[in-house]
Amino acid sequence: MCEFNTFSIVARCRRTERLGVAVATAVPAVGAVCPYIRSGIGVGSTQSWMNPYLAFDVLQAMATGATAQEALDEVIAADDGRALRQIGVVDAAGRAAAWSGADCTTWFGQVVDDGFAVQGNMLIGAETIDAMVSAFTGSDAADLDERLMLALEAADEAGGDKRGKQSAAIRVHGPEAYAIIDARVDEHVEPVAELRRVLEIVRLQAVPFVMGMPRRDSAAGAAPPEVTAMLALSPPQRPGGGGRALSR
């Protein structure tokens, strides 16, 4: 287990039914250990003195029919370290739940609402959580990845983790088992701002490829020619740029 003092949002889009999570912290590689999604089942972010098995077990309980709250109640009750844990979850129907143990590092708190949960610990104060909620609820017409990104940016501007900044991540799933977007900044002086830059490139270069990948309910076909042509270019020549051309 590892202490991840951080802020995160887990959510479901009512329009597309996609599930997503965004998270940032002053510890490296947060995207590798805090966010978890099972397509069509639910999403969670486990943090503070984190226990990844809470997320695994919550998602498994939801897969067998439990609501987000029922699943969370079950796994938290079985965890002897529950006072140190923080976790937010949303199920495939958009029902949200969260837990913040009494021994999470202050300031800590959470907001649970229709379709999303926001949680954080070792924060400057409640303004970080409030900013995330306002940014997310105020952008209802946008796609889920953009709403999550806006929530991270609002939290970052409001103060965020009181130790500083180091990593950030955003992940979104649709109906397939694989992610539509899985963008991470594992170590950076401005991880949320860098995640915005990376996300824009991912949208332009990676998402078109992912959307053409094989699906469970349809036969695998060739990659769309326009996507193949785009990815055949050196990275700086593609939409959004980025990367580096091979020196010859």
C-alpha beads as a LAMMPS data file, in Angstrom:
LAMMPS data file: protein, C-alpha beads

248 atoms
247 bonds

1 atom types
1 bond types

-500.0 500.0 xlo xhi
-500.0 500.0 ylo yhi
-500.0 500.0 zlo zhi

Masses

1 110.0

Atoms # bond

1 1 1 0.000 0.000 0.000
2 1 1 1.089 3.573 -0.641
3 1 1 -0.091 6.957 0.581
4 1 1 -1.537 8.963 -2.288
5 1 1 -2.780 12.298 -1.026
6 1 1 -4.654 13.594 -3.993
7 1 1 -7.827 14.866 -5.617
8 1 1 -9.956 12.921 -8.064
9 1 1 -13.312 12.717 -9.797
10 1 1 -15.145 9.597 -10.976
11 1 1 -18.141 9.984 -13.241
12 1 1 -20.599 8.589 -15.774
13 1 1 -21.833 10.528 -18.796
14 1 1 -25.632 10.369 -19.008
15 1 1 -25.572 11.056 -22.746
16 1 1 -22.988 8.471 -23.868
17 1 1 -22.945 6.162 -20.812
18 1 1 -19.151 6.372 -20.805
19 1 1 -17.313 5.982 -17.499
20 1 1 -14.334 8.118 -16.576
21 1 1 -11.897 9.173 -13.892
22 1 1 -9.396 11.998 -13.511
23 1 1 -6.835 12.317 -10.741
24 1 1 -3.815 14.410 -9.744
25 1 1 -1.341 14.302 -6.876
26 1 1 2.135 15.227 -5.622
27 1 1 3.417 11.653 -6.069
28 1 1 4.713 10.168 -9.355
29 1 1 2.680 7.926 -11.679
30 1 1 -0.755 8.371 -10.082
31 1 1 -2.436 7.009 -13.216
32 1 1 -0.872 3.604 -12.661
33 1 1 -2.304 2.951 -9.211
34 1 1 -5.340 5.093 -8.283
35 1 1 -7.912 4.924 -11.146
36 1 1 -9.788 1.729 -12.083
37 1 1 -12.557 1.124 -14.622
38 1 1 -14.492 -1.923 -15.804
39 1 1 -16.451 -1.075 -18.924
40 1 1 -20.190 -1.380 -18.407
41 1 1 -19.673 -2.001 -14.671
42 1 1 -18.232 1.011 -12.901
43 1 1 -15.313 3.264 -12.088
44 1 1 -13.355 4.027 -8.937
45 1 1 -10.426 6.000 -7.582
46 1 1 -8.710 4.678 -4.458
47 1 1 -6.369 7.038 -2.615
48 1 1 -4.981 8.269 0.713
49 1 1 -3.233 5.242 2.333
50 1 1 -4.550 3.422 -0.664
51 1 1 -5.624 -0.186 -1.006
52 1 1 -6.013 -1.180 -4.694
53 1 1 -8.039 -4.224 -3.667
54 1 1 -10.840 -1.909 -2.568
55 1 1 -11.274 -0.842 -6.191
56 1 1 -10.956 -4.402 -7.502
57 1 1 -13.506 -5.702 -5.007
58 1 1 -15.952 -2.821 -5.476
59 1 1 -15.960 -3.359 -9.233
60 1 1 -16.414 -7.095 -8.774
61 1 1 -19.345 -6.551 -6.411
62 1 1 -20.954 -4.185 -8.887
63 1 1 -20.423 -6.758 -11.639
64 1 1 -22.574 -9.187 -9.637
65 1 1 -25.407 -6.667 -9.246
66 1 1 -24.553 -4.453 -6.267
67 1 1 -25.079 -0.714 -6.526
68 1 1 -22.132 1.615 -5.993
69 1 1 -23.159 2.250 -2.378
70 1 1 -23.829 -1.415 -1.619
71 1 1 -20.504 -2.450 -3.107
72 1 1 -18.576 0.228 -1.256
73 1 1 -20.272 -0.539 2.069
74 1 1 -19.364 -4.209 1.674
75 1 1 -15.670 -3.750 0.911
76 1 1 -15.079 -0.945 3.404
77 1 1 -16.614 -3.028 6.194
78 1 1 -14.100 -5.787 5.432
79 1 1 -11.045 -3.476 5.449
80 1 1 -9.348 -3.115 8.835
81 1 1 -7.566 -0.008 7.559
82 1 1 -10.769 1.755 6.528
83 1 1 -10.017 4.816 8.669
84 1 1 -7.023 5.560 6.439
85 1 1 -8.762 5.040 3.107
86 1 1 -10.435 7.311 0.619
87 1 1 -12.308 6.059 -2.427
88 1 1 -14.964 7.299 -4.832
89 1 1 -17.011 5.022 -7.088
90 1 1 -19.761 5.276 -9.709
91 1 1 -21.682 2.331 -11.143
92 1 1 -22.911 1.846 -14.711
93 1 1 -26.292 3.354 -13.831
94 1 1 -24.658 6.545 -12.587
95 1 1 -25.165 5.886 -8.873
96 1 1 -22.237 7.324 -6.928
97 1 1 -20.715 6.687 -3.513
98 1 1 -17.588 7.695 -1.617
99 1 1 -15.736 6.955 1.596
100 1 1 -13.267 9.159 3.485
101 1 1 -11.845 7.581 6.613
102 1 1 -11.507 9.651 9.759
103 1 1 -7.708 9.318 9.690
104 1 1 -7.187 10.632 6.151
105 1 1 -4.657 13.454 6.080
106 1 1 -6.320 16.857 6.467
107 1 1 -7.777 18.674 4.707
108 1 1 -9.950 15.875 3.349
109 1 1 -13.481 15.704 2.035
110 1 1 -15.851 14.466 -0.634
111 1 1 -18.968 15.390 -2.611
112 1 1 -21.321 12.738 -3.992
113 1 1 -23.964 13.728 -6.498
114 1 1 -25.957 12.330 -9.398
115 1 1 -23.504 10.595 -11.711
116 1 1 -20.244 11.607 -10.040
117 1 1 -18.153 11.687 -6.897
118 1 1 -15.301 14.065 -6.053
119 1 1 -12.839 13.336 -3.257
120 1 1 -9.507 14.590 -1.981
121 1 1 -7.131 14.606 0.960
122 1 1 -4.021 16.553 2.024
123 1 1 -5.551 19.502 0.197
124 1 1 -5.257 23.246 0.720
125 1 1 -8.930 23.212 1.725
126 1 1 -12.533 22.660 0.676
127 1 1 -12.133 25.113 -2.206
128 1 1 -10.342 22.435 -4.223
129 1 1 -13.294 20.046 -4.031
130 1 1 -15.814 22.834 -4.576
131 1 1 -13.979 24.001 -7.701
132 1 1 -14.040 20.490 -9.161
133 1 1 -17.769 20.148 -8.569
134 1 1 -18.513 23.540 -10.128
135 1 1 -16.382 22.847 -13.198
136 1 1 -17.913 19.430 -13.771
137 1 1 -21.551 20.393 -13.247
138 1 1 -21.113 23.575 -15.261
139 1 1 -19.933 21.760 -18.387
140 1 1 -22.757 19.269 -18.891
141 1 1 -22.871 19.722 -22.675
142 1 1 -19.202 18.765 -23.137
143 1 1 -17.828 15.251 -23.649
144 1 1 -16.860 13.357 -20.513
145 1 1 -13.101 13.625 -21.039
146 1 1 -13.362 17.397 -21.350
147 1 1 -15.517 17.689 -18.236
148 1 1 -13.020 15.638 -16.246
149 1 1 -10.142 17.724 -17.542
150 1 1 -11.930 20.933 -16.623
151 1 1 -12.490 19.588 -13.111
152 1 1 -8.769 18.842 -12.701
153 1 1 -7.812 22.272 -13.993
154 1 1 -10.234 23.982 -11.626
155 1 1 -8.865 22.013 -8.669
156 1 1 -5.288 22.782 -9.659
157 1 1 -6.039 26.491 -9.824
158 1 1 -7.894 26.405 -6.505
159 1 1 -4.917 24.995 -4.633
160 1 1 -4.855 21.220 -5.085
161 1 1 -2.471 19.053 -3.060
162 1 1 -0.808 21.228 -0.403
163 1 1 2.578 19.526 -0.920
164 1 1 2.789 20.584 -4.562
165 1 1 2.341 18.826 -7.915
166 1 1 3.860 15.842 -9.697
167 1 1 1.488 13.612 -11.709
168 1 1 -1.984 13.513 -13.250
169 1 1 -4.108 11.149 -15.332
170 1 1 -7.420 10.815 -17.120
171 1 1 -9.116 7.637 -18.315
172 1 1 -12.407 7.118 -20.165
173 1 1 -14.088 3.868 -21.199
174 1 1 -16.977 3.219 -23.550
175 1 1 -18.669 -0.163 -24.099
176 1 1 -15.480 -2.025 -25.041
177 1 1 -13.122 -3.528 -22.459
178 1 1 -10.296 -1.222 -23.506
179 1 1 -10.043 2.515 -22.851
180 1 1 -11.000 5.187 -25.351
181 1 1 -8.652 7.616 -23.591
182 1 1 -5.896 6.745 -21.134
183 1 1 -3.617 9.779 -20.840
184 1 1 -1.018 10.175 -18.112
185 1 1 1.655 12.559 -16.969
186 1 1 3.829 10.584 -14.576
187 1 1 6.280 13.297 -13.470
188 1 1 6.148 16.996 -14.283
189 1 1 6.391 20.381 -12.581
190 1 1 2.916 21.274 -13.940
191 1 1 1.242 17.895 -14.439
192 1 1 -2.313 19.138 -14.956
193 1 1 -1.255 21.675 -17.588
194 1 1 0.889 19.028 -19.268
195 1 1 -2.015 16.576 -19.155
196 1 1 -4.135 19.121 -21.038
197 1 1 -1.461 19.279 -23.767
198 1 1 -1.183 15.484 -23.933
199 1 1 -4.963 15.053 -23.974
200 1 1 -5.345 17.353 -26.970
201 1 1 -2.816 15.266 -28.928
202 1 1 -4.411 12.011 -27.790
203 1 1 -7.796 13.218 -29.045
204 1 1 -6.394 14.053 -32.468
205 1 1 -3.973 11.168 -32.975
206 1 1 -4.874 8.240 -30.708
207 1 1 -8.669 8.375 -30.373
208 1 1 -9.313 8.014 -34.144
209 1 1 -7.187 4.856 -34.094
210 1 1 -8.926 3.491 -30.991
211 1 1 -12.370 4.131 -32.456
212 1 1 -11.425 1.949 -35.433
213 1 1 -10.147 -0.959 -33.325
214 1 1 -11.958 -4.336 -33.255
215 1 1 -15.124 -4.598 -31.168
216 1 1 -16.703 -7.581 -29.489
217 1 1 -19.918 -7.324 -31.496
218 1 1 -18.395 -6.821 -34.942
219 1 1 -15.801 -8.419 -37.171
220 1 1 -12.342 -6.909 -37.155
221 1 1 -11.582 -4.845 -40.236
222 1 1 -8.692 -2.863 -41.622
223 1 1 -7.740 0.399 -39.991
224 1 1 -9.482 3.389 -41.617
225 1 1 -7.203 4.643 -44.410
226 1 1 -7.284 8.239 -43.185
227 1 1 -6.074 7.099 -39.772
228 1 1 -3.333 4.943 -41.296
229 1 1 -2.203 7.876 -43.414
230 1 1 -2.179 10.229 -40.442
231 1 1 -0.144 7.879 -38.246
232 1 1 2.331 7.252 -41.070
233 1 1 3.450 10.866 -40.703
234 1 1 6.176 11.800 -38.256
235 1 1 4.628 13.040 -34.980
236 1 1 5.278 16.768 -35.510
237 1 1 3.493 16.601 -38.878
238 1 1 0.283 15.094 -37.472
239 1 1 -2.723 17.083 -36.223
240 1 1 -1.775 18.568 -32.874
241 1 1 1.927 17.937 -33.425
242 1 1 4.000 16.633 -30.529
243 1 1 6.713 14.028 -30.469
244 1 1 9.863 14.278 -32.519
245 1 1 10.773 13.489 -36.093
246 1 1 13.524 10.930 -36.709
247 1 1 16.859 12.625 -37.310
248 1 1 18.675 11.368 -40.371

Bonds

1 1 1 2
2 1 2 3
3 1 3 4
4 1 4 5
5 1 5 6
6 1 6 7
7 1 7 8
8 1 8 9
9 1 9 10
10 1 10 11
11 1 11 12
12 1 12 13
13 1 13 14
14 1 14 15
15 1 15 16
16 1 16 17
17 1 17 18
18 1 18 19
19 1 19 20
20 1 20 21
21 1 21 22
22 1 22 23
23 1 23 24
24 1 24 25
25 1 25 26
26 1 26 27
27 1 27 28
28 1 28 29
29 1 29 30
30 1 30 31
31 1 31 32
32 1 32 33
33 1 33 34
34 1 34 35
35 1 35 36
36 1 36 37
37 1 37 38
38 1 38 39
39 1 39 40
40 1 40 41
41 1 41 42
42 1 42 43
43 1 43 44
44 1 44 45
45 1 45 46
46 1 46 47
47 1 47 48
48 1 48 49
49 1 49 50
50 1 50 51
51 1 51 52
52 1 52 53
53 1 53 54
54 1 54 55
55 1 55 56
56 1 56 57
57 1 57 58
58 1 58 59
59 1 59 60
60 1 60 61
61 1 61 62
62 1 62 63
63 1 63 64
64 1 64 65
65 1 65 66
66 1 66 67
67 1 67 68
68 1 68 69
69 1 69 70
70 1 70 71
71 1 71 72
72 1 72 73
73 1 73 74
74 1 74 75
75 1 75 76
76 1 76 77
77 1 77 78
78 1 78 79
79 1 79 80
80 1 80 81
81 1 81 82
82 1 82 83
83 1 83 84
84 1 84 85
85 1 85 86
86 1 86 87
87 1 87 88
88 1 88 89
89 1 89 90
90 1 90 91
91 1 91 92
92 1 92 93
93 1 93 94
94 1 94 95
95 1 95 96
96 1 96 97
97 1 97 98
98 1 98 99
99 1 99 100
100 1 100 101
101 1 101 102
102 1 102 103
103 1 103 104
104 1 104 105
105 1 105 106
106 1 106 107
107 1 107 108
108 1 108 109
109 1 109 110
110 1 110 111
111 1 111 112
112 1 112 113
113 1 113 114
114 1 114 115
115 1 115 116
116 1 116 117
117 1 117 118
118 1 118 119
119 1 119 120
120 1 120 121
121 1 121 122
122 1 122 123
123 1 123 124
124 1 124 125
125 1 125 126
126 1 126 127
127 1 127 128
128 1 128 129
129 1 129 130
130 1 130 131
131 1 131 132
132 1 132 133
133 1 133 134
134 1 134 135
135 1 135 136
136 1 136 137
137 1 137 138
138 1 138 139
139 1 139 140
140 1 140 141
141 1 141 142
142 1 142 143
143 1 143 144
144 1 144 145
145 1 145 146
146 1 146 147
147 1 147 148
148 1 148 149
149 1 149 150
150 1 150 151
151 1 151 152
152 1 152 153
153 1 153 154
154 1 154 155
155 1 155 156
156 1 156 157
157 1 157 158
158 1 158 159
159 1 159 160
160 1 160 161
161 1 161 162
162 1 162 163
163 1 163 164
164 1 164 165
165 1 165 166
166 1 166 167
167 1 167 168
168 1 168 169
169 1 169 170
170 1 170 171
171 1 171 172
172 1 172 173
173 1 173 174
174 1 174 175
175 1 175 176
176 1 176 177
177 1 177 178
178 1 178 179
179 1 179 180
180 1 180 181
181 1 181 182
182 1 182 183
183 1 183 184
184 1 184 185
185 1 185 186
186 1 186 187
187 1 187 188
188 1 188 189
189 1 189 190
190 1 190 191
191 1 191 192
192 1 192 193
193 1 193 194
194 1 194 195
195 1 195 196
196 1 196 197
197 1 197 198
198 1 198 199
199 1 199 200
200 1 200 201
201 1 201 202
202 1 202 203
203 1 203 204
204 1 204 205
205 1 205 206
206 1 206 207
207 1 207 208
208 1 208 209
209 1 209 210
210 1 210 211
211 1 211 212
212 1 212 213
213 1 213 214
214 1 214 215
215 1 215 216
216 1 216 217
217 1 217 218
218 1 218 219
219 1 219 220
220 1 220 221
221 1 221 222
222 1 222 223
223 1 223 224
224 1 224 225
225 1 225 226
226 1 226 227
227 1 227 228
228 1 228 229
229 1 229 230
230 1 230 231
231 1 231 232
232 1 232 233
233 1 233 234
234 1 234 235
235 1 235 236
236 1 236 237
237 1 237 238
238 1 238 239
239 1 239 240
240 1 240 241
241 1 241 242
242 1 242 243
243 1 243 244
244 1 244 245
245 1 245 246
246 1 246 247
247 1 247 248
